[in-house]
Amino acid sequence: MLNAQSGEYADLYYRLGTAAAGMGEYRQAAQAFQKSYEYVNDQKALESCLYCLKLSGRTEEYQKRIQELGVTREQQTSWRHSMRRHSDRVWTAESAVWCEGYGG
């Protein structure tokens, strides 16, 4: 993987985030999703990162990230509605509550 493209690293971190979330390790999952986002600026990775921060109960860190990343109120509202719709699903190693597969 030394010669991997940014997309491959993004996919690797996304999968790590999904696995961590599946084990209930939301803080670690958020960190992995953040790394994935940093590689390719993928919206799903960002949403998953923020969702895991919410699930971890780290409200202050969530708010700080929202401000740092320039997430709009409209985006937050949209994500909250999506979170509610998907709240009955379970994280697994194959698919995340927030978005079913990365596709990267």
C-alpha positions as CSV (number, residue, x, y, z in Angstrom):
1,M,0.0,0.0,0.0
2,L,3.0,2.3,-0.1
3,N,2.0,3.4,-3.6
4,A,-1.7,3.7,-2.9
5,Q,-3.8,6.5,-4.2
6,S,-5.7,8.9,-2.0
7,G,-8.9,7.1,-2.8
8,E,-7.5,3.8,-1.6
9,Y,-6.5,5.3,1.7
10,A,-9.8,7.0,2.1
11,D,-11.5,3.6,1.5
12,L,-9.3,1.9,4.0
13,Y,-10.0,4.5,6.7
14,Y,-13.7,4.4,5.9
15,R,-13.8,0.7,6.4
16,L,-11.8,1.0,9.6
17,G,-14.4,3.5,10.8
18,T,-17.2,1.2,9.9
19,A,-15.6,-1.7,11.8
20,A,-14.9,0.4,14.9
21,A,-18.5,1.7,14.8
22,G,-19.7,-1.9,14.6
23,M,-17.9,-2.6,17.8
24,G,-19.4,0.5,19.5
25,E,-16.1,2.3,19.4
26,Y,-17.6,5.6,18.2
27,R,-14.7,7.8,19.1
28,Q,-12.3,5.7,17.1
29,A,-14.8,5.4,14.3
30,A,-15.1,9.2,14.1
31,Q,-11.3,9.5,13.9
32,A,-11.1,7.0,11.0
33,F,-14.0,8.6,9.2
34,Q,-12.3,12.0,9.6
35,K,-9.1,10.6,8.0
36,S,-11.1,9.2,5.2
37,Y,-12.7,12.6,4.7
38,E,-9.3,14.3,4.7
39,Y,-8.1,12.2,1.8
40,V,-11.0,12.7,-0.6
41,N,-13.5,15.2,1.0
42,D,-16.3,12.7,0.6
43,Q,-19.6,13.8,2.1
44,K,-20.5,10.4,3.4
45,A,-17.2,10.2,5.4
46,L,-17.9,13.6,6.9
47,E,-21.5,12.7,7.8
48,S,-20.3,9.4,9.4
49,C,-17.6,11.2,11.4
50,L,-20.1,13.6,12.8
51,Y,-22.7,11.0,13.4
52,C,-20.2,8.9,15.4
53,L,-19.2,11.9,17.5
54,K,-22.9,12.4,18.3
55,L,-23.2,8.7,19.2
56,S,-20.2,8.9,21.4
57,G,-21.8,11.6,23.5
58,R,-19.1,14.1,22.7
59,T,-21.3,17.1,22.1
60,E,-18.7,19.8,22.6
61,E,-16.3,18.1,20.1
62,Y,-19.2,17.6,17.7
63,Q,-20.0,21.3,17.9
64,K,-16.3,22.2,17.5
65,R,-16.0,20.0,14.4
66,I,-19.1,21.5,12.9
67,Q,-17.6,25.0,13.2
68,E,-14.1,23.9,11.9
69,L,-15.6,22.2,8.9
70,G,-18.0,25.0,8.1
71,V,-21.1,22.7,8.2
72,T,-24.2,24.7,7.5
73,R,-27.4,24.7,9.6
74,E,-29.2,23.2,6.6
75,Q,-26.7,20.3,6.4
76,Q,-27.1,19.7,10.1
77,T,-30.9,19.6,9.8
78,S,-30.7,17.3,6.9
79,W,-28.4,14.9,8.7
80,R,-30.5,14.9,11.9
81,H,-33.5,13.8,9.8
82,S,-31.4,11.1,8.2
83,M,-30.1,10.0,11.6
84,R,-33.7,9.6,12.8
85,R,-34.7,7.6,9.8
86,H,-31.7,5.3,10.2
87,S,-31.6,5.1,14.0
88,D,-33.2,1.6,14.1
89,R,-30.4,0.0,12.0
90,V,-27.3,-1.6,13.4
91,W,-23.6,-1.0,12.4
92,T,-22.0,-4.0,10.9
93,A,-18.6,-4.6,9.3
94,E,-20.2,-4.6,5.9
95,S,-22.5,-1.5,6.2
96,A,-22.8,1.5,8.4
97,V,-26.0,2.9,9.9
98,W,-25.3,6.3,8.3
99,C,-24.4,5.2,4.8
100,E,-24.5,1.7,3.5
101,G,-21.1,1.3,1.9
102,Y,-18.5,3.8,0.8
103,G,-18.3,2.9,-2.8
104,G,-14.7,4.2,-3.0
